[in-house]
Amino acid sequence: MWLSNQADAVPTSIQGKFVAAHWMVSGVAVDYKEHIQLAQANGVDAFALNFGGWNLDTYREIWLKSIADIFAAAQSLNSNFRLFFSFDLTSALTRQEVLDLCIKYGAHPNHLWYQNKMFLSTFEGANAPFNWDTDIKAVLAASGLPVYFVPMFNQWQAPAPNTYPFVDGLFRWTNPIKYGAHPNHLWYQNKMFLSTFEGANAPFNWDTDIKAVLAASGLPVYFVPMFNQWQAPAPNTYPFVDGLFRWTNPSLGFANDIQVDADYAALRPATGKTWMAGVAPWFFTHYNSKNWGNPEDDQIFFDKWERLLELKPDFIELVTWNDHGESSYLGPVEGVIEDQTWARLPHDALLDLSSYYHTAFKTGSKPAITEEKAYYFYRTHSLNAKATNDPLGLPEEMKMQKDHIFVITMLASAATVVIKSGSKTYDPISVPAGVHKIGVPFQLGTQTVTVHRGNTQVMSGTCATPISDNIQLYNGNIVADMMTAKGGQVVVPDTTASPTTSTAPDTTAPTRPSTTSKTPITSDSCPNQDRYERKDCRKGDKQSCEAANCSWSPLEEGSG
């Protein structure tokens, strides 16, 4: 434990609203300090550490080492960046594992505390094999760790008002004792912030087995699990949670998805619980075990942010920072394995756009636009493209998308936008001041966006990644780019040709951090074997995986 007596010294609670990003704990070595600094520079206050899911039994020790490393990195920066747990209950996480991690890190100075309670969340978990209230919250509270519990129990719909009376809020999408007191664990309201992915049916009781035990150890828990991403629970379903976390669920379609968010928002007056909302830039995955796309298309990010500013959640979690396998990453393209062919497209521009909304969310009003920018994103092939070597086929959800290039302008005053897509140049499109989205059908080839006022060119950018239907494998991920009026185009390396090469940046324009992988990982060396053991290996059969020196196990797919 970080403190011999957690009750005597707990982290300072975070004040007001905050934005967190979902961090997928894995065995891939990355520069944690660099990621934390980039997150802070873009208005992200905390990482929600997704622990569990996938092949937990095989890689438990590697993932625990990663947790220790990221807490150490946060503390070494001597910053106010926070961390908290989001327990992924798609695996057989035990009550003791949840308690051990919370007790270890709950009092860490970088653990998120809220309202003098340790913040805790989940990914799923409404049917956890333990009781969140008596097995987790009560036990942690008795250990000196009162919990502010904001689980993601249902991403499909908001629960009835009193479904989870033990939660403090709702989030829509071991060794807890080990890290709870770590100086970089996120604490909120003087409690260690704790979350989950699933876990409502965990094999232990969150309240008595986790929260009470941690509290008795000096780690009061602020528990915000994600027990259900499909719908909001009844008001008093989880009385032991401090809040509820809802992930996001593009499979519902945007109208239904945002309605579930509205249902979660409506629970707050009836329950007094907080609500943590999830925001994702995109979704696409192309494994043998799971092959699906994003039916919400362009609405998933910009439209979601705009609606959430109206619904005013208590907290927001970016889902995710680094889940490259599902294309939901906002952080740098780093640590991507060779066979994740779709995951080397940069999303850095969307993180920059998101930072504007972080400020708007935390302050309650959209900030003045002092630097004009334009963002654009698109898929790299059309829906009509025929892959020459892809046995999985095009995901059905992609057929609900449009073959469009989308442009989001951030302007101090009105202007016109000219989009040149391949050989077609569109007529100028008038856009107002503020943040505004437009889209036009894309053509094959290079994509260029120019912003004008009258006869003056304000800014212009051409993305290094063209659109081509000459493909071997389907890719439903997007490439995102941006430009600024102050310094011209922000250059994004071309990461599609090879993970080890990139287009040289224009030294006359400001550049973002490189999005190429620092250490290219190949399926032949297979250092991150957990990816392949989860059947993410595109080889897809026992013989081929063994030939690549990977251990084979016919496991179920993971979530989160």
For each residue, the residues with C-beta under 8 A, 3 or more apart:
1: 4 6 103 104 107 177 178 180 181 217 218
2: 6 104 105 107 108 109 179 180 181 182 183
3: 6 8 9 10 107 181 218
4: 1
5: 8 9 144 218
6: 1 2 3 9 10 106 107 143 144 145 180 181 217 218 219
7: 10 144 218
8: 3 5 218
9: 3 5 6 107
10: 3 6 7 106 107 113 116 118 144 181 187 190 191 192 218 219 220
11: 82 107 108 109 110 111 112 113 183 185 186 187 190 192
12: 113 187 190
13: 113 114 115 116 117 187 188 189 190 191
14: 18 45 46 82 112 113 114 186 187 188
15:
16: 362
17: 314 315 316 361 362
18: 14 45 46 82 112 188 315 316 362
19: 43 44 45 46 315 316 317 318 358 361 362
20: 44 45 46 47 48 82 84 112 186 276 315 316 317 318
21: 39 44 46 47 48 317 318 319 320 321 330 331
22: 47 48 50 86 173 278 317 318 319 320 321 323 560
23: 47 48 49 50 70 320 321 322
24: 50 320 321 322 323 560
25: 49 50 51 63 66 67 70
26: 62 63 66 335 528 530
27: 59 62 63 65 66 528 530
28: 335 521 528
29: 335 519
30: 34 35 322 334 335 518
31: 34 35 334 518
32: 35 36 69 70 72 73 74
33: 36 37 73 76 77
34: 30 31 37 38 332 513
35: 30 31 32 38 39 321 322 331 332
36: 32 33 39 40 47 70 73 74 77 79 81
37: 33 34 40 41 77
38: 34 35 41 42 331 332 351 513
39: 21 35 36 42 44 47 81 321 331
40: 36 37 43 44 45 79 81
41: 37 38 355
42: 38 39 351 352 354 355 358
43: 19 40 354 355 358 359 362
44: 19 20 21 39 40 47 318 321 358
45: 14 18 19 20 40 81 82
46: 14 18 19 20 21 81 82 83 84 112 186 193
47: 20 21 22 23 36 39 44 70 81 82 83 84 321
48: 20 21 22 23 83 84 85 86 121 195 317
49: 23 25 67 70 83 84 85 86
50: 22 23 24 25 53 86 88 123 197 320 560
51: 25 63 67 85 86 87 88 93 101 174
52: 56 87 88 89 90 91 93 123 196 197 199
53: 50 56 88 90 91 123 197 558 559 560
54: 59 90 91 530 534 555 558
55: 58 59 530 533 534 553 555 558
56: 52 53 59 60 63 91 92 93
57: 60 92
58: 55 530 533 551 553
59: 27 54 55 56 62 63 530
60: 56 57 63 64 174
61: 64 65
62: 26 27 59 65 66 530
63: 25 26 27 51 56 59 60 66 67
64: 60 61 67 68 174 175 178
65: 27 61 62 68 69
66: 25 26 27 62 63 69 70
67: 25 49 51 63 64 70 71 101 105 179
68: 64 65 71 72 178 179
69: 32 65 66 72 73
70: 23 25 32 36 47 49 66 67 73 74 83 184
71: 67 68 74 75 83 105 108 110 179 182 183 184 185
72: 32 68 69 75 76 184
73: 32 33 36 69 70 76 77 184
74: 32 36 70 71 77 79 81 82 83 110 182 183 184
75: 71 72 78 108 109 110 182 183 184
76: 33 72 73
77: 33 36 37 73 74 81
78: 75
79: 36 40 74
80: 110
81: 36 39 40 45 46 47 74 77 110 184
82: 11 14 18 20 45 46 47 74 110 111 112 184 185 186 187 193
83: 46 47 48 49 70 71 74 105 108 110 111 112 182 184 185 186
84: 20 46 47 48 49 111 112 118 119 120 121 185 186 188 192 193 194 195
85: 48 49 51 98 101 102 105 120 121 176 179 193 194 195 196
86: 22 48 49 50 51 121 122 123 152 195 196 197 225 226 245 317
87: 51 52 93 98 120 121 122 123 125 194 195 196 197 199 202 225
88: 50 51 52 53 91 93 122 123 124 196 197 198 199 559 560
89: 52 93 122 123 124 125 128 196 197 198 199 200 201 202 227
90: 52 53 54 123 124 197 198 558 559 560
91: 52 53 54 56 88 558
92: 56 57 129 203
93: 51 52 56 87 88 89 97 98 128 174 199 202 203
94: 97 98 130 174 202 203 204
95: 98 99 129 130 135 136 202 203 204 205 206 209 210
96: 99 100 174 204 209
97: 93 94 100 101 174 175 176
98: 85 87 93 94 95 101 102 136 174 176 202 204 206 209 210
99: 95 96 102 103 136 139 140 174 176 177 209 210 213 214
100: 96 97 103 104 174 175 176 177 178
101: 51 67 85 97 98 104 105 174 175 176 177 178 179 180
102: 85 98 99 105 106 118 120 140 145 147 176 177 179 180 192 194 210 214 219 221
103: 1 99 100 106 140 143 145 175 176 177 178 180 181 213 214 217 219
104: 1 2 100 101 175 176 177 178 179 180 181 182
105: 2 67 71 83 85 101 102 108 111 176 177 178 179 180 181 182 185 192
106: 6 10 102 103 111 118 140 145 176 177 179 180 181 185 187 192 194 214 217 218 219 220 221
107: 1 2 3 6 9 10 11 111 145 180 181 182 185 187 192 218 219
108: 2 11 71 75 83 105 111 179 180 181 182 183 184 185
109: 2 11 75 182 183 184 185
110: 11 71 74 75 80 81 82 83 182 183 184 185 186
111: 11 82 83 84 105 106 107 108 118 119 179 180 181 182 183 184 185 186 187 192 193
112: 11 14 18 20 46 82 83 84 118 119 185 186 187 188 192 193 222
113: 10 11 12 13 14 116 117 118 119 148 186 187 188 189 190 191 192 193 222
114: 13 14 117 119 148 187 188 189 191 193 222 242 274
115: 13 148 168 188 189 190 191 222 242
116: 10 13 113 146 189 190 191 220
117: 13 113 114 146 147 148 168 187 188 189 190 191 192 193 220 221 222 223 242
118: 10 84 102 106 111 112 113 140 145 146 147 148 180 185 187 188 191 192 193 194 214 219 220 221 222 223
119: 84 111 112 113 114 148 150 186 187 188 191 192 193 194 195 221 222 223 224 242
120: 84 85 87 102 136 147 148 149 150 151 192 193 194 195 196 211 221 222 223 224 225 242
121: 48 84 85 86 87 149 150 151 152 171 193 194 195 196 223 224 225 226 245 276 317
122: 86 87 88 89 125 151 152 153 171 195 196 197 198 199 200 224 225 226 227 245
123: 50 52 53 86 87 88 89 90 152 173 195 196 197 198 199 226 247 559 560
124: 88 89 90 152 153 196 197 198 199 200 226 227 228 229 559
125: 87 89 122 128 132 151 152 153 196 197 198 199 200 201 202 206 225 226 227
126: 151 153 154 164 198 199 200 201 227 228 233 237 238
127: 200 201 202 227
128: 89 93 125 131 132 198 199 200 201 202 203 204 206 227
129: 92 95 201 202 203 204
130: 94 95 135 136 202 203 204 205 206 209 210
131: 128 134 135 136 204 205 206 207 208 209 240
132: 125 128 135 136 137 149 151 166 167 199 200 202 205 206 207 210 211 223 225 227 238 240 241
133: 136 137 138 166 205 206 207 208 211 238 239 240 241
134: 131 137 138 139 205 206 207 208 209 212 240
135: 95 130 131 132 138 139 204 205 206 207 208 209 210 212
136: 95 98 99 120 130 131 132 133 139 140 147 149 204 205 206 207 208 209 210 211 212 213 214 221 223 240
137: 132 133 134 140 141 147 149 166 206 207 208 210 211 212 215 221 223 240 241
138: 133 134 135 141 142 205 207 208 211 212 213 215 240
139: 99 134 135 136 142 143 207 208 209 210 211 212 213 214 215 216
140: 99 102 103 106 118 136 137 143 145 146 147 176 192 210 211 212 213 214 215 216 217 219 220 221
141: 137 138 144 145 146 147 211 212 214 215 216 220 221
142: 138 139 212 213 215 216 217
143: 6 103 139 140 177 212 213 214 215 216 217 218 219
144: 5 6 7 10 141 214 215 216 217 218 219 220
145: 6 102 103 106 107 118 140 141 180 191 192 211 214 215 216 217 218 219 220 221
146: 116 117 118 140 141 190 191 211 215 220 221 222
147: 102 117 118 120 136 137 140 141 168 191 192 194 210 211 214 215 220 221 222 223 240 241 242
148: 113 114 115 117 118 119 120 168 169 188 189 191 193 194 221 222 223 224 242 243 274
149: 120 121 132 136 137 166 167 168 169 194 206 211 221 222 223 224 225 238 240 241 242 243
150: 119 120 121 167 168 169 170 171 195 222 223 224 225 241 242 243 244 245 273 274 275 276 315
151: 120 121 122 125 126 132 164 167 170 171 195 196 199 200 223 224 225 226 227 238 241 243 244 245
152: 86 121 122 123 124 125 155 170 171 172 173 195 196 197 198 225 226 227 228 229 244 245 246 247 276 278
153: 122 124 125 126 159 164 170 198 199 200 225 226 227 228 229 233 237 238 244
154: 126 157 158 159 172 227 228 229 230 231 232 233 246 260
155: 152 172 173 226 228 229 230 246 247 248 249 260 278
156: 228 229 230 231 249 252 260
157: 154 228 230 231 232 260 263
158: 154 170 172 231 232 233 246 260 261 262 263 264 265 266 267
159: 153 154 163 164 170 228 231 232 233 234 235 237 244 263 267
160: 163 232 233 234 235 237
161: 234 235 236 267 270 271
162: 165 234 235 236 237 270 271
163: 159 160 232 233 234 235 236 237 238
164: 126 151 153 159 167 170 227 233 234 235 236 237 238 239 240 241 244 271 273
165: 162 235 236 237 238 239 240 271
166: 132 133 137 149 206 207 238 239 240 241
167: 132 149 150 151 164 170 223 224 225 237 238 239 240 241 242 243 244 271 273
168: 115 117 147 148 149 150 222 223 224 241 242 243 273 274
169: 148 149 150 224 241 242 243 244 245 268 273 274 275 276 314 315
170: 150 151 152 153 158 159 164 167 224 232 233 241 243 244 245 246 264 267 273 274 275 276
171: 121 122 150 151 152 195 224 225 226 243 244 245 246 247 275 276 277 278 315 317
172: 152 154 155 158 226 229 232 244 245 246 247 248 249 260 261 264 275 276 277 278
173: 22 123 152 155 197 226 229 245 246 247 248 249 278 317 319 560
174: 51 60 64 93 94 96 97 98 99 100 101 178
175: 64 97 100 101 103 104 178 179
176: 85 97 98 99 100 101 102 103 104 105 106 140 179 180 194 210 214 219
177: 1 99 100 101 102 103 104 105 106 143 180 213 214 217 219
178: 1 64 68 100 101 103 104 105 174 175
179: 2 67 68 71 85 101 102 104 105 106 108 111 175 176 182 185
180: 1 2 6 101 102 103 104 105 106 107 108 111 118 145 176 177 185 192 214 217 219 221
181: 1 2 3 6 10 103 104 105 106 107 108 111 185 192 218 219
182: 2 71 74 75 83 104 105 107 108 109 110 111 179 185
183: 2 11 71 74 75 108 109 110 111
184: 70 71 72 73 74 75 81 82 83 108 109 110 111
185: 11 71 82 83 84 105 106 107 108 109 110 111 112 118 179 180 181 182 192 193
186: 11 14 20 46 82 83 84 110 111 112 113 119 192 193
187: 10 11 12 13 14 82 106 107 111 112 113 114 117 118 119 190 191 192 193 222
188: 13 14 18 84 112 113 114 115 117 118 119 148 191 193 222
189: 13 113 114 115 116 117 148 222
190: 10 11 12 13 113 115 116 117 146 187 220
191: 10 13 113 114 115 116 117 118 119 145 146 147 148 187 188 220 221 222 242
192: 10 11 84 102 105 106 107 111 112 113 117 118 119 120 140 145 147 180 181 185 186 187 214 219 220 221 222
193: 46 82 84 85 111 112 113 114 117 118 119 120 121 148 185 186 187 188 222 224
194: 84 85 87 102 106 118 119 120 121 147 148 149 176 221 222 223 224 225
195: 48 84 85 86 87 119 120 121 122 123 150 151 152 171 223 224 225 226 245 276 317
196: 52 85 86 87 88 89 120 121 122 123 124 125 151 152 199 225 226 227 245
197: 50 52 53 86 87 88 89 90 122 123 124 125 152 173 226 247 559 560
198: 88 89 90 122 123 124 125 126 128 152 153 226 227 559 560
199: 52 87 88 89 93 122 123 124 125 126 128 132 151 153 196 202 206 225 226 227
200: 89 122 124 125 126 127 128 132 151 153 225 227 228 238
201: 89 125 126 127 128 129
202: 87 89 93 94 95 98 125 127 128 129 130 132 199 206
203: 92 93 94 95 128 129 130
204: 94 95 96 98 128 129 130 131 135 136 209 210
205: 95 130 131 132 133 134 135 136 138 208 209 210
206: 95 98 125 128 130 131 132 133 134 135 136 137 149 166 199 202 209 210 211 223 225 240 241
207: 131 132 133 134 135 136 137 138 139 166 210 211 212 240
208: 131 133 134 135 136 137 138 139 205 211 212 213
209: 95 96 98 99 130 131 134 135 136 139 204 205 206 212 213
210: 95 98 99 102 130 132 135 136 137 139 140 147 176 204 205 206 207 213 214 221
211: 120 132 133 136 137 138 139 140 141 145 146 147 149 206 207 208 214 215 221 223 240
212: 134 135 136 137 138 139 140 141 142 143 207 208 209 215 216
213: 99 103 136 138 139 140 142 143 177 208 209 210 216 217
214: 99 102 103 106 118 136 139 140 141 143 144 145 147 176 177 180 192 210 211 217 219 220 221
215: 137 138 139 140 141 142 143 144 145 146 147 211 212 218 219 220 221
216: 139 140 141 142 143 144 145 212 213
217: 1 6 103 106 140 142 143 144 145 177 180 213 214
218: 1 3 5 6 7 8 10 106 107 143 144 145 181 215
219: 6 10 102 103 106 107 118 140 143 144 145 176 177 180 181 192 214 215
220: 10 106 116 117 118 140 141 144 145 146 147 190 191 192 214 215
221: 102 106 117 118 119 120 136 137 140 141 145 146 147 148 149 180 191 192 194 210 211 214 215 242
222: 112 113 114 115 117 118 119 120 146 147 148 149 150 168 187 188 189 191 192 193 194 242 243
223: 117 118 119 120 121 132 136 137 147 148 149 150 151 167 168 194 195 206 211 240 241 242 243
224: 119 120 121 122 148 149 150 151 167 168 169 170 171 193 194 195 241 242 243 244 245 274 276 315
225: 86 87 120 121 122 125 132 149 150 151 152 153 167 171 194 195 196 199 200 206 238 241 244 245
226: 86 121 122 123 124 125 151 152 153 155 171 172 173 195 196 197 198 199 229 244 245 246 247 278
227: 89 122 124 125 126 127 128 132 151 152 153 154 164 196 198 199 200 233 238 244
228: 124 126 152 153 154 155 156 157 159 200 231 232 233 246
229: 124 152 153 154 155 156 172 173 226 246 247 248 249
230: 154 155 156 157 249 252 260
231: 154 156 157 158 159 228 260 263
232: 154 157 158 159 160 163 170 172 228 244 246 260 263 264 266 267
233: 126 153 154 158 159 160 163 164 170 227 228 237 238 244
234: 159 160 161 162 163 164 237
235: 159 160 161 162 163 164 165 267 270 271
236: 161 162 163 164 165 239 271
237: 126 153 159 160 162 163 164 165 167 233 234
238: 126 132 133 149 151 153 163 164 165 166 167 200 225 227 233 241 244
239: 133 164 165 166 167 236
240: 131 132 133 134 136 137 138 147 149 164 165 166 167 206 207 211 223
241: 132 133 137 147 149 150 151 164 166 167 168 169 170 206 223 224 225 238 244 273
242: 114 115 117 119 120 147 148 149 150 167 168 169 191 221 222 223 224 273 274
243: 148 149 150 151 167 168 169 170 171 222 223 224 273 274 275 276 314 315
244: 150 151 152 153 159 164 167 169 170 171 172 224 225 226 227 232 233 238 241 264 267 273 274 275 276
245: 86 121 122 150 151 152 169 170 171 172 173 195 196 224 225 226 275 276 278 317
246: 152 154 155 158 170 171 172 173 226 228 229 232 260 261 264 275 276 277 278
247: 123 152 155 171 172 173 197 226 229 278 319 560
248: 155 172 173 229 257 277 278 279 280 300 304 319
249: 155 156 172 173 229 230 252 257 260
250: 253 254 257 280 283 294 295 296 300 397
251: 292 295 397
252: 156 230 249 256 257 260
253: 250 256 257 295 296
254: 250 257 258 296 299 300 303 304
255: 258 259
256: 252 253 259 260
257: 248 249 250 252 253 254 260 261 296 304
258: 254 255 261 262 303 304 307
259: 255 256 262 263
260: 154 155 156 157 158 172 230 231 232 246 249 252 256 257 263 264
261: 158 172 246 257 258 264 265 277 307 308 311 313
262: 158 258 259 265 266 311
263: 157 158 159 231 232 259 260 266 267
264: 158 170 172 232 244 246 260 261 267 275 277 313
265: 158 261 262 268 275 311 312 313
266: 158 232 262 263 269 270
267: 158 159 161 170 232 235 244 263 264 270 271 273 275
268: 169 265 271 272 273 274 275 314
269: 266
270: 161 162 235 266 267
271: 161 162 164 165 167 235 236 267 268
272: 268
273: 150 164 167 168 169 170 241 242 243 244 267 268
274: 114 148 150 168 169 170 224 242 243 244 268 314 315
275: 150 169 170 171 172 243 244 245 246 264 265 267 268 313 314 315
276: 20 121 150 152 169 170 171 172 195 224 243 244 245 246 313 314 315 316 317
277: 171 172 246 248 261 264 308 311 313 315 316 317
278: 22 152 155 171 172 173 226 245 246 247 248 316 317 318 319
279: 248 301 304 305 308 316 317 318 319 354
280: 248 250 283 300 301 304 318 319 320 328
281: 300 301 328 329 330 347 350 354 480
282: 294 300 301 327 328 347 477 478
283: 250 280 292 293 294 300 326 327 328
284: 292 293 294 326 327 342 395 398 475 476 477
285: 290 291 292 325 326 327 342
286: 291 341 342 392 395 473 474 475 476
287: 290 291 325 392 535 536 538 557
288: 291 392 535 537 538 540
289: 534 535 536 556 557
290: 285 287 557
291: 285 286 287 288 392 393 395
292: 251 283 284 285 395 396 397
293: 283 284 395 396 397 398 401 476
294: 250 282 283 284 297 300 397 398 401 476
295: 250 251 253 397 400 401
296: 250 253 254 257 299 300
297: 294 300 400 401 402
298: 301 302 303 377 402 404 406 437 439
299: 254 296 302 303 304
300: 248 250 254 280 281 282 283 294 296 297 303 304
301: 279 280 281 282 298 304 305 350 353 354
302: 298 299 305 306 353 408 435 437
303: 254 258 298 299 300 306 307 437
304: 248 254 257 258 279 280 299 300 301 307 308
305: 279 301 302 308 309 354 357
306: 302 303 309 310
307: 258 261 303 304 310 311
308: 261 277 279 304 305 311 312 313 316 361
309: 305 306 312 357 360 361 366
310: 306 307
311: 261 262 265 277 307 308
312: 265 308 309
313: 261 264 265 275 276 277 308 316
314: 17 169 243 268 274 275 276
315: 17 18 19 20 150 169 171 224 243 274 275 276 277
316: 17 18 19 20 276 277 278 279 308 313 358 361
317: 19 20 21 22 48 86 121 171 173 195 245 276 277 278 279
318: 19 20 21 22 44 278 279 280 321 330 354
319: 21 22 173 247 248 278 279 280 323 328
320: 21 22 23 24 50 280 323 326 328 329 330
321: 21 22 23 24 35 39 44 47 318 329 330 331
322: 23 24 30 35 329 331 334 335
323: 22 24 319 320 326 327 328 329 560
324: 327 329 333 335 336 340 343
325: 285 287 340 343 531 536
326: 283 284 285 320 323
327: 282 283 284 285 323 324 342 343 476 477 478
328: 280 281 282 283 319 320 323
329: 281 320 321 322 323 324 333 343 347
330: 21 281 318 320 321 347 350 351 354
331: 21 35 38 39 321 322 334 351
332: 34 35 38 346 348 513 514 515
333: 324 329 336 343 344 345 346 347 495 515 516 517
334: 30 31 322 331 515 517 518
335: 26 28 29 30 322 324 517 518 519 521 528
336: 324 333 340 343 344 499 517 521
337: 340 521 522 523 528 531
338: 341 499 520 521 522 523 524
339: 523 531 532 536 537 538 539
340: 324 325 336 337 343 344 531 536
341: 286 338 344 473 475 538
342: 284 285 286 327 345 473 475 476 477
343: 324 325 327 329 333 336 340 477
344: 333 336 340 341 495 496 499 515 516 517
345: 333 342 380 465 475 477 478 479 480 495 496
346: 332 333 349 479 480 481 492 493 495 515
347: 281 282 329 330 333 350 351 478 480
348: 332 351 352 480 482 492 512 513 515
349: 346 352 353 375 376 377 480 481 482 490 492 512
350: 281 301 330 347 353 354 375 377 480
351: 38 42 330 331 347 348 354 355
352: 42 348 349 355 356 373 375 482 512
353: 301 302 349 350 356 357 373 375 408 410 482
354: 42 43 279 281 301 305 318 330 350 351 357 358
355: 41 42 43 351 352 358 359
356: 352 353 359 360 366 367 410 435
357: 305 309 353 354 360 361
358: 19 42 43 44 316 354 355 361 362
359: 43 355 356 362 363 366 367
360: 309 356 357 363 364 365 366 367
361: 17 19 308 309 316 357 358
362: 16 17 18 19 43 358 359
363: 359 360 367
364: 360
365: 360
366: 309 356 359 360 434 435
367: 356 359 360 363
368:
369: 372 410 411 412 433 434
370: 412
371: 484 485 486
372: 369 410 411 412 451 458 459 484 485 486
373: 352 353 409 410 459 482 483 484 485
374: 407 408 409 410 417 449 451 459 461 482 483
375: 349 350 352 353 407 408 410 480 481 482
376: 349 405 406 407 408 447 449 461 463 480 481 482
377: 298 349 350 405 406 478 479 480 481
378: 404 405 406 442 447 467 478 479
379: 382 401 403 467 475 476 477 478 479
380: 345 465 466 467 468 475 477 478 479 496
381: 385 467 468 469 471 474 475
382: 379 385 403 442 444 467 469
383: 394 398 399 401 403
384: 403 469
385: 381 382 469 471 474
386: 469 471
387: 390 394 471 472 473 474
388: 471 472
389: 472 473
390: 387 393 472 473 474
391: 540
392: 286 287 288 291 474
393: 291 390 474
394: 383 387 398 399 474 476
395: 284 286 291 292 293 398 474 476
396: 292 293 399
397: 250 251 292 293 294 295 400 401
398: 284 293 294 383 394 395 401 474 476
399: 383 394 396
400: 295 297 397
401: 293 294 295 297 379 383 397 398 476
402: 297 298 439 441
403: 379 382 383 384 441 442
404: 298 378 439 440 441 442
405: 376 377 378 419 421 439 440 442 447 449
406: 298 376 377 378 437 438 439
407: 374 375 376 417 419 437 438 439 449
408: 302 353 374 375 376 435 436 437
409: 373 374 415 417 431 435 436 437 438 451
410: 353 356 369 372 373 374 375 434 435
411: 369 372 414 415 431 432 433 434 436 451
412: 369 370 372 433
413: 433 453
414: 411 430 431 432 433 453
415: 409 411 430 431 451 452 453 458
416: 428 429 430 431 451 452 453
417: 374 407 409 428 429 431 438 449 450 451 452
418: 425 426 427 428 429 449 450 451 452
419: 405 407 425 426 429 440 447 448 449
420: 424 425 426 446 447 448 449 450
421: 405 424 426 440 441 442 443 445 447 448 467
422: 442 443 444 445 446 447 467
423: 443 445
424: 420 421 443
425: 418 419 420
426: 418 419 420 421 429 440
427: 418
428: 416 417 418 452
429: 416 417 418 419 426 438 440
430: 414 415 416
431: 409 411 414 415 416 417 436 438
432: 411 414 436
433: 369 411 412 413 414
434: 366 369 410 411
435: 302 356 366 408 409 410
436: 408 409 411 431 432
437: 298 302 303 406 407 408 409
438: 406 407 409 417 429 431
439: 298 402 404 405 406 407
440: 404 405 419 421 426 429
441: 402 403 404 421
442: 378 382 403 404 405 421 422 447 467
443: 421 422 423 424 467
444: 382 422 466 467 468 469
445: 421 422 423 466 467 468
446: 420 422 462 463 466
447: 376 378 405 419 420 421 422 442 462 463 466 467
448: 419 420 421 460 461 462 463
449: 374 376 405 407 417 418 419 420 460 461 462 483
450: 417 418 420 457 459 460 461
451: 372 374 409 411 415 416 417 418 457 458 459 460 483 485
452: 415 416 417 418 428 455 456 457 458
453: 413 414 415 416 456 458
454:
455: 452
456: 452 453
457: 450 451 452 460
458: 372 415 451 452 453 485
459: 372 373 374 450 451 483 484 485 488 489
460: 448 449 450 451 457 483 488 489
461: 374 376 448 449 450 481 482 483 488 489 490
462: 446 447 448 449 489
463: 376 446 447 448 466 479 481 492
464: 481 491 492 493 494 503
465: 345 380 479 492 494 495 496
466: 380 444 445 446 447 463
467: 378 379 380 381 382 421 422 442 443 444 445 447
468: 380 381 444 445 471
469: 381 382 384 385 386 444
470:
471: 381 385 386 387 388 468 474 475
472: 387 388 389 390
473: 286 341 342 387 389 390
474: 286 381 385 387 390 392 393 394 395 398 471
475: 284 286 341 342 345 379 380 381 471
476: 284 286 293 294 327 342 379 394 395 398 401
477: 282 284 327 342 343 345 379 380
478: 282 327 345 347 377 378 379 380
479: 345 346 377 378 379 380 463 465 492 496
480: 281 345 346 347 348 349 350 375 376 377 492
481: 346 349 375 376 377 461 463 464 489 490 492
482: 348 349 352 353 373 374 375 376 461 490
483: 373 374 449 451 459 460 461 488 489 490
484: 371 372 373 459 487 488 489 490 510
485: 371 372 373 451 458 459
486: 371 372
487: 484 490 509 510
488: 459 460 461 483 484 506 508 509
489: 459 460 461 462 481 483 484 506 509
490: 349 461 481 482 483 484 487 509 510 511 512
491: 464 503 505 506 509 511 512
492: 346 348 349 463 464 465 479 480 481 512 515
493: 346 464 502 503 505 514 515 516
494: 464 465 497 501 502 503
495: 333 344 345 346 465 499 502 515 516
496: 344 345 380 465 479
497: 494 501
498: 501
499: 336 338 344 495 516 517 520
500: 516 517 520
501: 494 497 498 516
502: 493 494 495 514 515 516
503: 464 491 493 494
504:
505: 491 493 509 511
506: 488 489 491 509 511
507:
508: 488
509: 487 488 489 490 491 505 506
510: 484 487 490
511: 490 491 505 506
512: 348 349 352 490 491 492 515
513: 34 38 332 348
514: 332 493 502
515: 332 333 334 344 346 348 492 493 495 502 512
516: 333 344 493 495 499 500 501 502
517: 333 334 335 336 344 499 500 520 521
518: 30 31 334 335
519: 29 335
520: 338 499 500 517
521: 28 335 336 337 338 517 525 527 528
522: 337 338 525 526
523: 337 338 339 526 532 537 538 539 548 550
524: 338 548 549
525: 521 522 549
526: 522 523 529 532 548 549 550
527: 521
528: 26 27 28 335 337 521 531
529: 526 532 533 550 551
530: 26 27 54 55 58 59 62 533 534
531: 325 337 339 340 528 534 536 537
532: 339 523 526 529 535 536 537 539 545 548 550 551 552
533: 55 58 529 530 550 551 552 553 555
534: 54 55 289 530 531 555 557 558
535: 287 288 289 532 540 554 555 557
536: 287 289 325 339 340 531 532
537: 288 339 523 531 532 540 544 545 548 550
538: 287 288 339 341 523
539: 339 523 532 544 545 547 548
540: 288 391 535 537 544
541: 544 545
542: 545 546 552
543: 546 547
544: 537 539 540 541 547 548
545: 532 537 539 541 542 548 550 551 552
546: 542 543 549 550 552
547: 539 543 544
548: 523 524 526 532 537 539 544 545
549: 524 525 526 546
550: 523 526 529 532 533 537 545 546
551: 58 529 532 533 545
552: 532 533 542 545 546
553: 55 58 533
554: 535
555: 54 55 533 534 535
556: 289
557: 287 289 290 534 535
558: 53 54 55 90 91 534
559: 53 88 90 123 124 197 198
560: 22 24 50 53 88 90 123 173 197 198 247 323
